[in-house]
């Protein structure tokens, strides 16, 4: 006797559930363990759950293609992929929509380089900065710490911090904010480009800050990513902040956490290479 539609659906669901349950715990545990701590610090829980579901689908279904998640308002795009290689970020940037300015990005690579979660934010007339406001104590504490780290007065730092979106996670990291402030100040003084590279606590990793006022934020981010890929340098994490100064003026600040790939890494060569590339582009 042939199965009815309801019976067939029930048996299929039970078979799929058993198959998925068998893999689910191990796959999910491996994914969570492989994500950098910065990912959990920078993102909301609801967004994390969405990304984890996409990674589960990639792993359980053995998908080779990327999963692209778009917000209903078109302002946010997340790209989740079960692969990583030098040049992947530049490739993704080439395929993003060009009808809206790119104003922010958060790039995360798993510790084992098995997968990536890349998040992009686009400008919109409806963009609101009134939600998810940080309390004044958090902001003031950050300003005072940046003043201590840079030796600069709080008044100028306060103006600088006000350029960031109200919910920016950068403000909760005074050390990173201080790096951004130094680059921002250098660009203002030279009206051009600032590239700063320093060693991280992990001796194999380096932090590169790229700031520019002569190019659009997307161009600064994309060309920097392309240059790093051309040098066989892996991008572990990357963040883009487009600071609007009024009118059409802006300063783009990109932060890259990188590791050297096939050849010996030189901070001086990387900084000068990025600087020369962006000057030629501008």
C-alpha positions in Angstrom: 0.0 0.0 0.0 1.4 3.4 -1.0 2.1 5.9 1.6 -0.2 8.9 1.9 1.2 12.4 1.5 1.0 13.0 5.2 2.8 9.7 6.0 5.5 10.4 3.5 6.0 13.9 4.9 6.1 12.5 8.5 8.7 9.8 7.6 10.8 12.2 5.7 10.8 14.7 8.6 11.8 12.0 11.0 14.6 10.7 8.8 16.0 14.2 8.4 15.7 15.0 12.1 17.6 11.8 13.0 20.3 12.6 10.5 20.7 16.2 11.6 20.6 15.4 15.3 23.4 12.9 14.9 25.7 15.7 13.6 24.3 18.8 15.2 26.1 18.8 18.6 29.6 18.2 17.3 29.2 20.6 14.4 27.9 23.4 16.5 30.5 22.9 19.2 33.3 23.0 16.7 31.9 26.2 15.1 31.5 28.1 18.4 35.0 27.0 19.6 36.5 28.2 16.3 35.1 31.7 16.4 37.3 34.5 17.7 36.4 36.1 21.0 36.0 39.4 19.2 33.0 38.1 17.3 31.1 37.5 20.5 32.1 40.9 21.9 31.1 42.9 18.9 27.8 41.4 17.8 24.3 41.1 19.2 23.1 37.7 20.3 20.3 37.7 17.7 22.8 38.2 14.9 25.1 35.5 16.2 22.2 33.0 16.2 21.4 33.8 12.5 25.0 33.4 11.5 25.4 30.1 13.4 22.3 28.7 11.6 23.9 29.6 8.3 27.1 27.9 9.3 25.2 24.8 10.4 23.5 24.7 7.0 26.9 24.9 5.2 28.4 22.2 7.3 25.5 19.7 7.5 24.5 20.1 3.8 28.2 20.4 2.7 27.5 23.6 0.7 30.4 25.0 -1.3 28.7 28.3 -2.1 28.4 31.3 0.2 25.2 32.1 2.0 24.2 35.8 1.7 21.8 37.3 4.3 20.2 40.6 3.6 18.3 42.7 6.0 14.7 43.8 5.1 15.8 47.4 4.7 18.8 46.6 2.6 21.2 48.3 4.9 23.0 45.2 6.1 24.5 42.2 4.3 26.1 39.2 5.9 28.2 36.8 3.9 28.9 33.4 5.5 31.2 30.9 3.8 32.8 27.6 4.6 36.1 28.5 3.2 38.9 31.1 3.6 41.9 32.1 1.4 43.9 35.3 0.7 41.8 37.5 -1.6 38.4 36.2 -0.5 37.5 39.5 1.2 38.4 41.5 -1.9 36.4 39.1 -4.1 33.3 39.6 -1.9 33.7 43.4 -1.9 33.7 43.3 -5.7 30.3 41.6 -5.6 28.6 43.8 -3.2 25.9 46.3 -4.4 27.3 49.6 -5.5 24.1 51.7 -5.4 24.6 52.6 -1.7 27.8 53.8 0.0 29.5 51.2 2.2 30.0 52.8 5.6 30.9 49.9 7.9 32.3 46.4 7.9 33.1 43.7 10.4 35.2 40.7 9.0 35.7 37.6 11.1 37.8 34.5 10.2 37.6 31.3 12.2 40.8 30.4 14.2 41.4 27.4 11.9 40.6 29.4 8.7 37.7 27.0 8.0 35.0 29.6 7.6 34.3 33.3 7.5 31.6 35.7 8.6 31.7 39.0 6.8 29.2 41.8 7.8 28.7 45.0 5.7 26.6 48.1 6.5 25.4 50.5 3.8 24.3 54.1 4.2 20.6 55.0 4.0 18.6 58.1 4.4 16.6 56.3 7.1 19.8 55.5 9.1 19.1 56.2 12.7 21.6 56.8 15.5 19.1 57.1 18.3 18.7 53.4 19.1 21.0 51.3 21.2 22.7 54.4 22.7 25.7 53.9 24.9 25.4 55.4 28.4 27.4 58.6 28.9 29.5 56.9 31.6 30.9 54.4 29.1 31.6 57.1 26.6 33.3 59.4 29.1 35.4 56.6 30.5 36.6 55.8 27.0 37.5 59.4 26.3 39.5 59.7 29.5 41.4 56.4 28.8 42.2 57.5 25.2 43.4 60.8 26.6 45.7 58.9 28.9 47.0 56.6 26.1 47.6 59.4 23.6 48.6 62.3 25.9 46.0 64.5 24.1 43.3 66.6 25.8 39.9 65.1 26.4 38.2 68.0 24.5 39.6 67.0 21.1 39.0 63.3 21.8 35.4 64.0 22.7 34.8 65.6 19.3 36.4 62.6 17.6 34.3 60.0 19.5 31.1 61.9 18.6 31.8 61.0 14.9 31.1 57.3 15.6 27.6 55.9 15.4 25.9 55.8 18.8 26.1 52.0 19.0 29.6 51.6 17.8 31.5 48.8 19.6 34.8 50.7 18.9 33.9 53.0 21.8 34.1 50.2 24.3 37.7 49.4 23.3 39.9 52.4 24.4 43.1 50.9 23.0 41.6 50.5 19.6 39.9 53.9 19.8 43.3 55.4 20.6 44.8 53.7 17.5 42.0 55.2 15.5 42.5 58.7 17.0 46.2 58.7 16.2 45.5 57.8 12.6 42.6 60.3 12.4 44.9 63.1 13.7 47.6 62.2 11.2 45.2 62.3 8.3 43.8 65.7 9.5 47.3 67.1 9.7 48.5 65.8 6.3 45.0 65.8 4.6 45.8 62.5 3.0 46.7 59.0 4.2 47.9 57.4 7.4 49.0 53.8 7.7 50.2 52.4 11.1 51.2 48.8 11.7 52.1 47.3 15.1 52.7 43.8 16.7 49.9 42.2 18.6 50.3 40.1 21.8 50.4 37.1 19.5 53.8 37.5 17.8 52.4 36.0 14.6 49.7 38.7 14.3 49.9 42.4 13.4 47.4 45.2 13.6 47.3 47.6 10.6 45.3 50.8 10.7 44.6 52.5 7.4 43.0 55.9 7.4 42.4 58.2 4.4 40.4 61.3 3.5 41.1 61.3 -0.3 39.0 58.2 -1.1 35.6 56.8 -0.4 35.4 54.4 2.5 34.7 51.4 0.2 37.7 52.2 -2.0 40.0 52.4 1.0 38.8 49.1 2.4 38.7 47.3 -0.9 42.1 48.4 -2.1 43.7 47.7 1.2 42.3 44.2 1.2 43.5 43.6 -2.4 47.0 44.8 -1.5 47.2 42.5 1.5 46.0 39.5 -0.5 48.6 40.3 -3.2 51.3 40.0 -0.5 49.9 36.6 0.7 48.8 38.2 4.0 45.8 36.6 5.7 43.1 38.9 7.1 41.9 37.4 10.4 39.6 40.3 11.3 38.8 43.6 9.7 36.6 46.6 10.5 35.6 49.7 8.5 34.4 53.0 10.0 33.4 55.9 7.8 33.5 59.1 9.8 31.5 61.9 8.4 33.0 65.3 9.0 30.2 67.4 7.5 29.2 68.1 4.0 30.9 65.7 1.6 34.0 65.3 3.7 34.8 62.1 5.4 37.7 60.0 6.8 37.7 56.3 6.4 39.4 54.2 9.1 40.1 50.5 8.4 41.5 48.2 11.0 43.1 44.8 9.9 44.3 42.0 12.1 46.7 40.1 9.8 49.1 37.2 9.8 51.9 36.7 7.3 51.4 34.0 4.7 54.0 32.6 2.3 56.7 35.2 2.7 58.5 36.9 5.6 56.4 39.8 6.9 57.8 43.4 7.1 55.7 46.0 8.9 57.7 48.8 7.1 57.1 47.3 3.6 53.4 46.7 4.3 52.9 50.3 5.6 54.8 51.8 2.6 53.1 49.5 0.1 49.6 50.4 1.4 50.5 54.1 1.5 51.8 54.2 -2.1 48.8 52.2 -3.4 46.3 54.5 -1.9 48.1 57.7 -3.0 48.2 56.4 -6.5 44.5 55.6 -6.3 43.6 59.0 -4.9 
